[in-house]
Amino acid sequence: MGGNSIGVFQVVLIFAVISGCTCVELEIMPYSAVQAKPVGKKVLLTCRAQDDKGLISNLQWLDPQNRTIRNDNELTRNRLSVEKMTPDALALIFTSLQESEAGTYTCSAVYAGTQTISKSVRIDTIYAISWIDAPQEQFPILGTRYKVKCKVQANPSPIVDWLRNGQQIMPGTSEHYVIDTDGLVIQNVTEEDDGTYICRAIVLDTGELSERNIKVEVHTAPTFDERMPTTVEVVEGESASVTCVAKGKPNPQYSWIRSNNDLNLASSDRSTVNENTGVLTITRVSKEDNGEIKCMARNAAGTMEKSVNLVVIIKPQVMDIRNISVVEKRESKLVCRATGNPLPSVTFWKIGSNSEMVAGLQPTDDRVVVDQRVVEGAAEATLIINPLIRSDDGLYTCIARNKGGEARKNGHLTVEYSPSFANTPIRDAWSWNKKPVNLTCLAESIPNATITWRLNERDIQKDPNFKIQGNGPISSLLVTPIDNRFYGTYKCIARNVHGEVFHLISLSEAHVPTEVLQAVLDVVTATTITFSFKGPSSSGGRPLKAYQVEYKDDKKPWTEAKNKTWAINSPYILEGLMPQTTYNFRFAAVNDVGSSNWAAHQTVSMPKRSFPEEPKILNPTLAEEKYTVSPYHDRFELSWRIPPDNGEPIDRYDIKYCPVKKVNNEWVETEDTCTTLEHRSLEVTSYEIQYLEADTFYKVEIRAHNNIGFSVPGQIVIKTARDPGIYGQPVNDSSSAISPFRPLVVFFVPLLLLPHLRWH
């Protein structure tokens, strides 16, 4: 079987050779005989046999010069290479097709071992559309002629047209837009030319189309804000900032230049410049900063400058204010000088006064004038006071002000005057029993006065019997009156350069008071007596300090007597006496020297024990209306003084209250409407009567009770306040709110705990 196959092949081969017919062809993919390929691109051509692939051998590629393309050729292997794709297919690969590589390339092979077959393809190089000079962002300047650049390269040559906002710009239809070979010319650029433009390139031969979006942003040169000041004031020694304000597109960058020397202030030790905001910051402003500076605003569209006059404000400084001394009733002039830029206004303020002085005549004091003027380049103010009085003495603050602030400095105006004893009130002095006494004089004067002493016009400065401490402005004379020669009139004499004055002090001998003239029995109870006195005819030269009583049981000697002392003008009440007992009393008056002789003898027999005295109600009443107004609408707090118990201790108080009405100028009780309460606390002398009706009159009585009976009642009429809830006012008193337990208090407390009492 195998032998037969070989024989058939040989027959076919012999027939093909004899006939000269080649039945097998090569094919090149892609199949076009002429292929246009872009320069710079990779290109791959594949060659293979159409049929009888097993009879094909020695498959190879030849270049346009009919040279075999081999991978071991050092000259071409970086540009051209071949590669078996399959056993029967060979690829030709262009790494980056160049224009010089255009031409006819041939694929050849040997068929059936003897016959050479081939297939050629022509490579035409083309340039794809490329953007040579077409920036995607372009910035024309307002008001100029500008070409929007779009330089395109292609082979074959492309056709270029333009679109704006989706609309084609037709050549020759607009004077504003002119289409040029390498761009779009905009005549007299306006801000309306902002937008996105499309540069479109078309190659008709290849059907290639490419578009380039170009964003056009119209730039405007910087312009300064009209509100930007041309003069800026800054304060010496402080930090300051100056802002340059300009607008432009794009936003400008800023710099600041000193005009006189072109110094960029960003390089100064005391200055910083924010290039984006235009803020110039100066630390520690100095006099040298005064002058013209320029703001430079720059952007892609241009540079503009604006001058600013920088005025350095120099804070005020008080140069001089001198203390002065002027005699009372004369004219004084207190001068203050100050400097600064601008020159400050200068005035005065007297420390302790309510307000500063104004220029010229003072509206509240026509003696005082502030005169302001400029003297030798400095501001000067003179405070003129005429005539000068003692109250003008004191510290005066000179105040200098300008835009940079203020400065203050104090000066003292001393008002000199002759001595005065206005603050030496002592005119009478007393001594007794050789008791030392200090006589003091205070002489007010400027300058300080010298003080000397005389007794009854006799110079005692060097008398060893007197001790003098201080000779001005305070002087004290220590006198020990060992006999009557030391009593009399002392003269304190003060002298200074402006005058002399004296002050008289009378030193007298004091004695004990004379006897009490009379002791009056005002109130007598079983256990107490209230006295009043008719004092002694002479107090002994010193004011009375007290009254004394000495008392004893009539049956006992005075050696067993008791005593009590009352301060002057206090209640003269003697307590703790025994009922139905006879007492002897004698009285004395007391001053600083001592007590008078006992006098004003009294013998009193105390009454027997009885019911207490009337309790004294302490609540105040209206003088005209004769009743008390409660601040509450539903209660009243009654206060009283504990009365004398007349020998038997008080065990309780009965409090009775009744609604009343005024009839014929008399308070009349409503029948069966009275309530009586019992108060057994003997230490608490007040009681709150509750559950009263609002805006109602009540008569309140209180009686004290002991084992013998009830006292005479103390009485008062009260009126409760209006109910704030009824009159539309909020009820602030929490005690007036109705509690769920209140009915129990109302009905059960009076019945069970506080039984009603009836008056006897």
C-alpha positions, 0 to 999 in steps of 0.5 A: 500500500505504501509503495502505491502511494509513492508511485502516485506522488511521483506520477503527479510530480512528473506531470506537473514538471512536464506541463510547467503548471504551478497549482499552489499560491502564497497568500499575504494577510492582510489580503490587499496588494497595496496597504497604507500603514501609519508611520510610527505604528507596529505592522505585521504581515503574515505569509502562508500557502493556500494549499498543499502546505506540506509541499512548501519549504524555505518560506522567507521575506524579501525587502524592497531591494530583494534582500532576505530579511533575517533576524541575525542582521544587526542593521535591521533586526531592531526595525524588521524581524520575521517570526514563524506564527505556525509551521506553514506561516511566516510573519514580517514585523515592523517594530515602528514603521518608518517612512523610509521603509515604504516599498514592495515586500515579497514572500517567497517559498520552494514548492515541491522541492524544485519550484520557487513561488512568491507573493508581493505586497506594497507598503505605503506609509501614511502619517496619522493625524497628529497634533503638532502645536494645539495646546488644550488650554489657551489664554488670549488677552482681552482686547488683543488679536490672538490665534488659537493654535492648532497645527496638525500633521498628517499624510495625506494632508488633512482638512481642518475646520473649527467648531464653537459651542457645537456650531461650525465656524464657516470661513469668510462668514465672520470678521471676528473669527479668521481660520488660518492654516495653523489656528483660529484667529480671534480679532479683538478678544472679548470676554465672550470669547471664553469657551471650548473650541473644537479643532477638527482634522479630516483625511479624506483618503483614509477616512481618518477624523480626529478632534481636539478640544481646546479650552479658551480662557480670556485673560484680563490684566489686573485692575485695582479696586477703586475703593483701595485707599491711597493713604494708610495710617499705621501706628508706630511700635504696633503691627499693621497690615496694608491690603492690595486689592486688584482683580484680573484673570487669572488672579494676580500675584502681588508684591510690594515695593518701597518707592524711594529705593525699589526695595521688595518689602518681602525681603525686609526683616519686619515685613511679610507679603502674601503673594496671593492675597496682597496683604503686606504685614509690618511688625513693629512699625517704625518712623522709617516706614513712613513714605510711599510704597507701591503695590505690583499686581501681575498675571499672565495678561500684564502688570499694574502698579498702584502707589500708597502713601504710608503714614506712620502715626507716632503715639503721643508722649508726654514730655514734661509736666512739673509739680508746682506749689502756689499760694491759696487765692493766687493764680496757678499755671500747670503746663504739660508738653507732648509730642506725636504725629499728628500732634496730640490734643492735650488736656487735664483730668483731676484724679478723683473727678468725674470727667476730663477738662475741656479746652477753654473755660470749664462749664462747671467752674469759671475759675478754670481754663485749659489753654491749648497751643503749639509751641516749638513743634510740640503740643502744649496745654496750660491749666490755669486756675484763678483764684486758687482754693484749697480743694484745687490741691491734688494730682492732675493727669495730663492726657495727650491723644492722637490717632495712635492712642494716648499717653498720661502723666501725673503732676501735682498742684500743691495749694499752700495756705496758712494754718487752720484748726478746722479739724481740731474739734476739741474745745473742752477737756476734763480731768479729776483726781489728778488724772492726766489728760491729753490735749491734741491740736491738728493744724492743717497747712502747707507748708506744715505749721509749727505749733506752740502751747500757752496756758492762760497766756503763759508760755509753757513750751519749756515748763517741765510740768508739761510733756509736749509731743510733736511740734506740728502739724500734730502736737499733743500736750500731756497735762497732769493737773496736780493742783488748780493751777493746771486748770484754765485755758490752753492756747495752741498756736500754729505758724507757717510762712503764710500766717498764724492761727490759734485754738483754745481748749478749756481744761476744767476739773470734773466732779461726781454728779449731785444727788438724784432729785426724784425717783418716780414710780411709773408702774408697780406690779406684784413683782416689778417696778418701773421708775423714771428719774428727775436727774441731779442738778449738776452732772459734775462736768461729765455726762451721766452714764447710769442710774443706780438703785440700792434696795432692801427688805424693810426689815433688813439692814442696808448692809444686806441691800441689793443693787442694780444699775441702768444705762442712761435712757434704758427702761428703768425696770426693777424685777424679781421683787416679792409680792406683799413685801415692803422695800426701801429704795435709794438712788444715785447718778453715775458719771465718769468721775463716780457715783453721787450720794444716795438720795431720793429715798422711797418705801414701797409695799408691793401689791399681792399676786394677781393676774398678769399685766396686759400683753403689749402688741408690737405690730405697727398700726397706721397712724390715721386708720388705726389698724394694721395691714397684713401682707398676706391675704389668708394669714397674719403674724401677731407679735407681743411683748411678755408682760409682768406676771404679777407674782404667778408665772404665765402658763398660756396666751389666749388669742381671739380673732373676729371679723369686724365692720365699722359702724358709726366709727366703731368696730362691731363684731359679727355674731358667732364668728369669733375664733379663740386659739390657745398658745402655750409656748412661753418663749415664742412671742409671736403666732401666725393666725391662719385661714383668714378671709382675704380683704377682710377686717379682723379684731385680734385680742391676746390675753396672758393667763396665770393661776390667778386669771387672765390679764386685760386683753391687748387689742389690734385691728388688722386687714388682710390683703386682697387675694392675688388669684382673684385679681388676676395676679399669680399666687406666689405664696405657697402657703395659700395653696389648698392642700388635700389635708387642709379641711382636716386642719380647719375642722379638727385642729380648732375642735380637738387641739385648740378648744374654744375659750370664752372671755370672763 
